[in-house]
Amino acid sequence: MPKLLLSSVIMGILGATLLVVPSLVLAGGPTIPSDPPMPPLHRHYVVLPDHSTQAVGPDWCDNQGDIAIQLAFYNFHYNVHMGAPGLHNGLGTEVKGHPGCGPIPATG
């Protein structure tokens, strides 16, 4: 009888583990694609209090052959334009985009 009880407990723990582990992995959210659909080339910047501009984020324009920079730009771009709260709320500095890879325009 003790062997049956022990095997029941072990099977119960194993069964619970097999149910919980996949759900923990899936609860982590969607995975990042290795070759995501990229937006058109552009630069991100912020306007400082003195009206000068400062580039922010990964520089994909000048590093188009670097897959790590491309993925970093994709993630940064997604968070700036779609994901991270507080980036477009009119309070404080806003992250802006400038189309193409040319210089960021002066705002002064």
MDAnalysis code that builds the backbone (N, CA, C; Angstrom):
import MDAnalysis as mda
import numpy as np

u = mda.Universe.empty(324, n_residues=108, atom_resindex=np.repeat(np.arange(108), 3), trajectory=True)
u.add_TopologyAttr("name", ["N", "CA", "C"] * 108)
u.add_TopologyAttr("resid", np.arange(1, 109))
u.add_TopologyAttr("resname", ["MET", "PRO", "LYS", "LEU", "LEU", "LEU", "SER", "SER", "VAL", "ILE", "MET", "GLY", "ILE", "LEU", "GLY", "ALA", "THR", "LEU", "LEU", "VAL", "VAL", "PRO", "SER", "LEU", "VAL", "LEU", "ALA", "GLY", "GLY", "PRO", "THR", "ILE", "PRO", "SER", "ASP", "PRO", "PRO", "MET", "PRO", "PRO", "LEU", "HIS", "ARG", "HIS", "TYR", "VAL", "VAL", "LEU", "PRO", "ASP", "HIS", "SER", "THR", "GLN", "ALA", "VAL", "GLY", "PRO", "ASP", "TRP", "CYS", "ASP", "ASN", "GLN", "GLY", "ASP", "ILE", "ALA", "ILE", "GLN", "LEU", "ALA", "PHE", "TYR", "ASN", "PHE", "HIS", "TYR", "ASN", "VAL", "HIS", "MET", "GLY", "ALA", "PRO", "GLY", "LEU", "HIS", "ASN", "GLY", "LEU", "GLY", "THR", "GLU", "VAL", "LYS", "GLY", "HIS", "PRO", "GLY", "CYS", "GLY", "PRO", "ILE", "PRO", "ALA", "THR", "GLY"])
u.atoms.positions = np.array([
    [0.805, -1.208, 0.000],
    [0.000, 0.000, 0.000],
    [0.849, 1.274, 0.000],
    [1.956, 1.381, 0.786],
    [2.786, 2.585, 0.757],
    [3.388, 2.839, -0.623],
    [3.737, 1.770, -1.370],
    [4.296, 1.966, -2.705],
    [3.251, 2.572, -3.646],
    [2.011, 2.129, -3.505],
    [0.937, 2.661, -4.337],
    [0.697, 4.130, -4.022],
    [0.730, 4.475, -2.750],
    [0.554, 5.874, -2.341],
    [1.703, 6.725, -2.852],
    [2.927, 6.233, -2.729],
    [4.087, 6.980, -3.203],
    [4.039, 7.173, -4.716],
    [3.685, 6.135, -5.454],
    [3.606, 6.281, -6.908],
    [2.468, 7.217, -7.307],
    [1.375, 7.242, -6.568],
    [0.278, 8.175, -6.853],
    [0.711, 9.619, -6.635],
    [1.459, 9.855, -5.566],
    [1.953, 11.202, -5.285],
    [2.922, 11.648, -6.373],
    [3.838, 10.776, -6.757],
    [4.813, 11.111, -7.803],
    [4.103, 11.386, -9.120],
    [3.136, 10.563, -9.473],
    [2.404, 10.770, -10.723],
    [1.602, 12.080, -10.670],
    [1.054, 12.399, -9.505],
    [0.325, 13.662, -9.357],
    [1.241, 14.866, -9.541],
    [2.431, 14.812, -8.954],
    [3.400, 15.909, -9.093],
    [3.865, 16.020, -10.543],
    [4.157, 14.893, -11.165],
    [4.585, 14.899, -12.562],
    [3.481, 15.450, -13.469],
    [2.245, 15.026, -13.230],
    [1.126, 15.522, -14.032],
    [0.938, 17.019, -13.876],
    [1.033, 17.514, -12.644],
    [0.889, 18.956, -12.408],
    [2.021, 19.723, -13.080],
    [3.222, 19.178, -13.023],
    [4.362, 19.834, -13.671],
    [4.163, 19.917, -15.178],
    [3.686, 18.850, -15.770],
    [3.459, 18.839, -17.211],
    [2.353, 19.811, -17.624],
    [1.451, 20.114, -16.723],
    [0.399, 21.102, -17.026],
    [0.865, 22.533, -16.791],
    [1.666, 22.748, -15.763],
    [2.059, 24.102, -15.378],
    [3.197, 24.655, -16.220],
    [4.223, 23.868, -16.499],
    [5.402, 24.371, -17.201],
    [5.052, 24.933, -18.580],
    [4.296, 24.220, -19.433],
    [3.963, 24.824, -20.732],
    [3.170, 26.131, -20.602],
    [2.294, 26.197, -19.616],
    [1.526, 27.437, -19.469],
    [2.416, 28.585, -19.009],
    [3.444, 28.306, -18.218],
    [4.380, 29.365, -17.813],
    [5.179, 29.859, -19.009],
    [5.579, 28.937, -19.864],
    [6.331, 29.322, -21.054],
    [5.451, 30.172, -21.967],
    [4.224, 29.743, -22.177],
    [3.317, 30.482, -23.054],
    [2.884, 31.810, -22.445],
    [2.825, 31.891, -21.133],
    [2.414, 33.138, -20.476],
    [3.471, 34.215, -20.609],
    [4.672, 33.867, -21.035],
    [5.742, 34.843, -21.204],
    [5.469, 35.817, -22.338],
    [4.461, 35.568, -23.121],
    [4.115, 36.471, -24.212],
    [4.639, 35.955, -25.532],
    [4.336, 36.689, -26.580],
    [4.769, 36.242, -27.898],
    [6.285, 36.337, -28.035],
    [6.832, 35.448, -28.820],
    [8.267, 35.508, -29.061],
    [8.555, 36.543, -30.144],
    [9.762, 37.019, -30.164],
    [10.176, 38.006, -31.152],
    [10.580, 37.261, -32.411],
    [9.999, 37.617, -33.541],
    [10.390, 36.907, -34.761],
    [11.846, 37.171, -35.114],
    [12.495, 36.176, -35.725],
    [13.896, 36.356, -36.088],
    [14.045, 37.234, -37.331],
    [13.001, 37.377, -38.116],
    [13.035, 38.225, -39.300],
    [11.700, 38.993, -39.375],
    [11.517, 39.966, -38.480],
    [10.233, 40.660, -38.408],
    [10.006, 41.568, -39.613],
    [8.746, 41.897, -39.891],
    [8.471, 42.877, -40.948],
    [8.938, 44.250, -40.475],
    [9.906, 44.795, -41.163],
    [10.505, 46.044, -40.707],
    [9.742, 47.250, -41.247],
    [9.663, 48.316, -40.438],
    [9.067, 49.560, -40.914],
    [10.047, 50.248, -41.870],
    [9.601, 51.266, -42.586],
    [10.532, 52.013, -43.436],
    [11.662, 52.606, -42.590],
    [12.820, 52.768, -43.199],
    [13.954, 53.358, -42.477],
    [13.598, 54.753, -41.983],
    [13.904, 55.026, -40.739],
    [13.713, 56.360, -40.168],
    [14.496, 56.449, -38.863],
    [14.624, 57.672, -38.376],
    [15.356, 57.919, -37.128],
    [14.378, 58.383, -36.054],
    [14.699, 58.060, -34.804],
    [13.913, 58.520, -33.657],
    [14.728, 59.572, -32.911],
    [14.032, 60.536, -32.353],
    [14.723, 61.586, -31.614],
    [13.791, 62.200, -30.575],
    [14.381, 62.963, -29.667],
    [13.619, 63.757, -28.708],
    [14.038, 65.215, -28.873],
    [13.118, 66.105, -28.569],
    [13.404, 67.542, -28.584],
    [13.694, 67.938, -27.140],
    [14.859, 68.492, -26.918],
    [15.284, 68.887, -25.581],
    [14.698, 70.254, -25.206],
    [14.731, 70.633, -23.927],
    [14.144, 71.913, -23.502],
    [14.689, 73.136, -24.243],
    [15.956, 73.073, -24.702],
    [16.521, 74.214, -25.434],
    [16.193, 74.147, -26.931],
    [15.279, 73.243, -27.297],
    [14.798, 73.027, -28.672],
    [15.819, 72.341, -29.579],
    [16.924, 71.879, -29.028],
    [17.835, 71.064, -29.830],
    [17.274, 69.636, -29.869],
    [17.800, 68.819, -30.746],
    [17.324, 67.447, -30.857],
    [18.421, 66.473, -30.485],
    [18.006, 65.305, -30.015],
    [18.940, 64.252, -29.648],
    [18.416, 62.933, -30.195],
    [19.223, 62.258, -31.000],
    [18.834, 60.954, -31.530],
    [18.725, 59.948, -30.380],
    [17.741, 59.071, -30.472],
    [17.564, 58.015, -29.467],
    [17.295, 56.699, -30.185],
    [17.574, 55.625, -29.507],
    [17.280, 54.298, -30.037],
    [18.392, 53.747, -30.908],
    [18.255, 52.480, -31.285],
    [19.257, 51.845, -32.151],
    [19.313, 52.522, -33.518],
    [20.505, 52.698, -34.039],
    [20.693, 53.384, -35.321],
    [20.724, 52.359, -36.452],
    [19.544, 51.989, -36.928],
    [19.452, 51.018, -38.015],
    [19.895, 51.637, -39.333],
    [19.692, 52.941, -39.508],
    [20.067, 53.598, -40.767],
    [21.539, 53.367, -41.103],
    [22.400, 53.512, -40.115],
    [23.838, 53.397, -40.361],
    [24.382, 51.996, -40.111],
    [23.493, 51.046, -39.783],
    [23.924, 49.674, -39.480],
    [22.981, 48.654, -40.103],
    [22.606, 48.870, -41.365],
    [21.600, 48.022, -41.985],
    [22.033, 46.570, -42.161],
    [23.308, 46.298, -42.160],
    [23.775, 44.923, -42.313],
    [23.868, 44.153, -41.010],
    [23.568, 44.791, -39.895],
    [23.723, 44.175, -38.576],
    [22.365, 43.673, -38.088],
    [22.180, 42.346, -38.053],
    [20.885, 41.778, -37.668],
    [20.531, 42.117, -36.215],
    [21.527, 42.215, -35.343],
    [21.248, 42.552, -33.946],
    [20.691, 43.978, -33.843],
    [21.257, 44.916, -34.592],
    [20.751, 46.289, -34.602],
    [19.351, 46.317, -35.212],
    [19.137, 45.528, -36.263],
    [17.818, 45.476, -36.895],
    [16.760, 45.007, -35.898],
    [17.040, 43.935, -35.154],
    [16.077, 43.443, -34.168],
    [15.896, 44.435, -33.024],
    [16.980, 45.084, -32.608],
    [16.872, 46.095, -31.556],
    [16.008, 47.263, -32.026],
    [16.191, 47.681, -33.277],
    [15.384, 48.764, -33.832],
    [13.915, 48.349, -33.885],
    [13.654, 47.127, -34.322],
    [12.270, 46.630, -34.388],
    [11.615, 46.700, -33.019],
    [12.302, 46.222, -31.978],
    [11.733, 46.233, -30.627],
    [11.567, 47.653, -30.109],
    [12.568, 48.494, -30.314],
    [12.480, 49.890, -29.884],
    [11.317, 50.573, -30.599],
    [11.225, 50.376, -31.906],
    [10.175, 50.995, -32.718],
    [8.798, 50.555, -32.231],
    [8.636, 49.275, -31.971],
    [7.351, 48.768, -31.493],
    [6.985, 49.422, -30.164],
    [7.930, 49.483, -29.242],
    [7.646, 50.084, -27.933],
    [7.353, 51.573, -28.038],
    [8.061, 52.280, -28.903],
    [7.836, 53.719, -29.047],
    [6.454, 54.001, -29.629],
    [6.104, 53.289, -30.683],
    [4.887, 53.618, -31.404],
    [3.659, 52.825, -30.983],
    [3.831, 51.687, -30.323],
    [2.676, 50.861, -30.029],
    [2.618, 50.292, -28.624],
    [3.742, 50.147, -27.970],
    [3.735, 49.344, -26.763],
    [3.870, 50.070, -25.440],
    [4.916, 50.823, -25.275],
    [5.229, 51.359, -23.956],
    [4.302, 52.513, -23.584],
    [3.639, 52.416, -22.428],
    [2.763, 53.511, -22.013],
    [3.565, 54.740, -21.605],
    [2.991, 55.910, -21.812],
    [3.609, 57.144, -21.371],
    [4.511, 57.808, -22.378],
    [4.690, 57.212, -23.555],
    [5.581, 57.823, -24.538],
    [4.864, 58.830, -25.426],
    [3.556, 58.790, -25.452],
    [2.778, 59.712, -26.282],
    [1.606, 60.254, -25.484],
    [1.893, 60.773, -24.307],
    [0.812, 61.257, -23.461],
    [0.813, 62.771, -23.301],
    [1.696, 63.479, -24.010],
    [1.733, 64.936, -23.919],
    [2.387, 65.455, -22.652],
    [2.910, 64.576, -21.840],
    [3.574, 64.978, -20.591],
    [5.067, 64.719, -20.726],
    [5.851, 65.764, -20.706],
    [7.288, 65.586, -20.789],
    [7.765, 65.368, -22.212],
    [8.933, 64.805, -22.319],
    [9.568, 64.595, -23.622],
    [8.862, 63.496, -24.385],
    [8.628, 63.743, -25.648],
    [8.012, 62.749, -26.525],
    [9.065, 62.236, -27.508],
    [9.024, 60.944, -27.808],
    [9.895, 60.379, -28.824],
    [9.235, 60.623, -30.170],
    [9.992, 61.187, -31.097],
    [9.465, 61.510, -32.420],
    [10.229, 60.731, -33.475],
    [9.644, 60.650, -34.662],
    [10.297, 59.963, -35.763],
    [10.542, 60.916, -36.918],
    [11.632, 60.697, -37.634],
    [11.957, 61.482, -38.824],
    [12.131, 60.505, -39.975],
    [11.326, 60.641, -41.058],
    [11.416, 59.676, -42.146],
    [12.773, 59.677, -42.828],
    [13.200, 58.511, -43.224],
    [14.456, 58.374, -43.948],
    [15.653, 58.392, -43.015],
    [16.822, 58.349, -43.621],
    [18.072, 58.292, -42.872],
    [18.856, 59.605, -42.901],
    [18.242, 60.661, -43.369],
    [18.917, 61.952, -43.385],
    [19.061, 62.519, -41.986],
    [19.654, 63.687, -41.883],
    [19.828, 64.313, -40.572],
    [18.486, 64.689, -39.945],
    [18.443, 64.633, -38.639],
    [17.244, 65.032, -37.902],
    [17.110, 66.543, -38.024],
    [15.910, 67.035, -38.347],
    [15.749, 68.481, -38.539],
    [15.901, 69.270, -37.238],
    [16.415, 70.455, -37.353],
    [16.508, 71.354, -36.200],
    [15.099, 71.875, -35.878],
    [14.837, 72.139, -34.611],
    [13.503, 72.618, -34.219],
    [13.537, 74.038, -33.712],
    [14.741, 74.610, -33.553],
    [14.906, 75.935, -32.954],
    [14.177, 76.978, -33.671],
])
